[in-house]
Amino acid sequence: MEEEVIDQNSDIAMEDADRLIEETLEKYERYVNPGFTRFMRLLGTTLEVKTEGTYMYDVYGKKYLDFLGGHGVYNLGYAHPKVVQVVKDQLDKIPQTSSRLMLNKPMADLCERLARITPGDLTYSFICNSGTEAVEGALKLARAATGKSRIISTINGFHGKSMGSLSISGRDVYKKPFEPLVPDIHHVPYGDIGALKASVTNDTAAVIIEPIQGEGGVICPPAGYLKDVRQICDEKGALLVLDEVQTGLGRTGKMFACEHEDVVPDIMSLAKALGGGVMPIGAFIATPKAFAPFEEDILLHTSTFGGNPLACVAASATIDAILEENLVDQAAEKGTYLLSRLKELKDAYPNLVTDVRGKGLLIGIEFADEGMVGNVIYELEQNEVMVLHMLNNQRVVRLEPPLVIDYGQIDFMLSVLKEALEINNY
């Protein structure tokens, strides 16, 4: 029963759906996290049972148009047939590598693809399992490559929640319970090139930033900012690490967001969309010079499950699909259309919406207060559209739909959003 979408017109099926939700909540409460369970009960949550294309279906048979996109995971939408098929095929061959003493062709194929699509001389990839792992590896590599420890990051940035990634992230509420964190980490305001220049010294190993701050509220830096950061790093002998976990693989209307300014980092971290919404996978890619410590000592950084064949074939198929379906250009074109329509709504409801910003299909709508955000999210969900606020700025609703979203679906979301704004316009 849990595998099927239940007919919402059947009273018996509705009873079964209620029972399944309650059973699941009880298991969450007993075995997962009681606090999270209380939160989900407060929301009046449902149970997802099927995903396909741009839609998620719940246990009652209700379908939701996804404008959340798994926080950047579902660039290809749900269950892209090409990605699903290669994973099924690989499952019948080698699901997990037998040892590190034999060659792993799926991983080699993926690393070749990454070298081909990333800018400049980014060449060597280390394959891991998530975005925070990719950032951890990038930080380790930066310190090893430079022999320095000082890391510069930005206020309100987000890079993950493992210890090193958390240390460079820029919101204290997630960090305080785990202090002391990794030492010699310093934060400056995002987009403030003067503050960055003052903080980067000859003892700096790396500057790590997002080309566009995602969880910070879709904050686009001033024009020329990334180029200036690149120049400062070069002058001080520091590495530039770009976190493209959320912005990479077509999301912003370029394959990678740094290409909007033709900037090439020394190390780039990727994850989220890399697995095509089918497999978890992360990676960091480095120039030959930056990668040298890991070439000299091949055991300096390792991962048991990183580079497993299932994840690697999914990632390769994902890259192929993005290129074959021209999703990068689609993201740029659809993003331009969506952003222009949203700005019309901003002008129509200036007391509710204070800003609309973004690139491609990474867009943030900033509201006058957090309470308004909750109301709008609720109204959209009631009308079968999924959105959510940003983790580090809860006055901003993210619009991060699959890149395969069509214009009819965009217009439907806009109509629902307009209704939500009208309801709250008092």
Order of alpha helices (4+ residues) and beta strands (2+ residues): alpha-alpha-beta-beta-beta-alpha-alpha-beta-alpha-beta-alpha-beta-alpha-beta-alpha-beta-beta-beta-alpha-alpha-alpha-beta-beta-alpha-beta-beta-beta-alpha
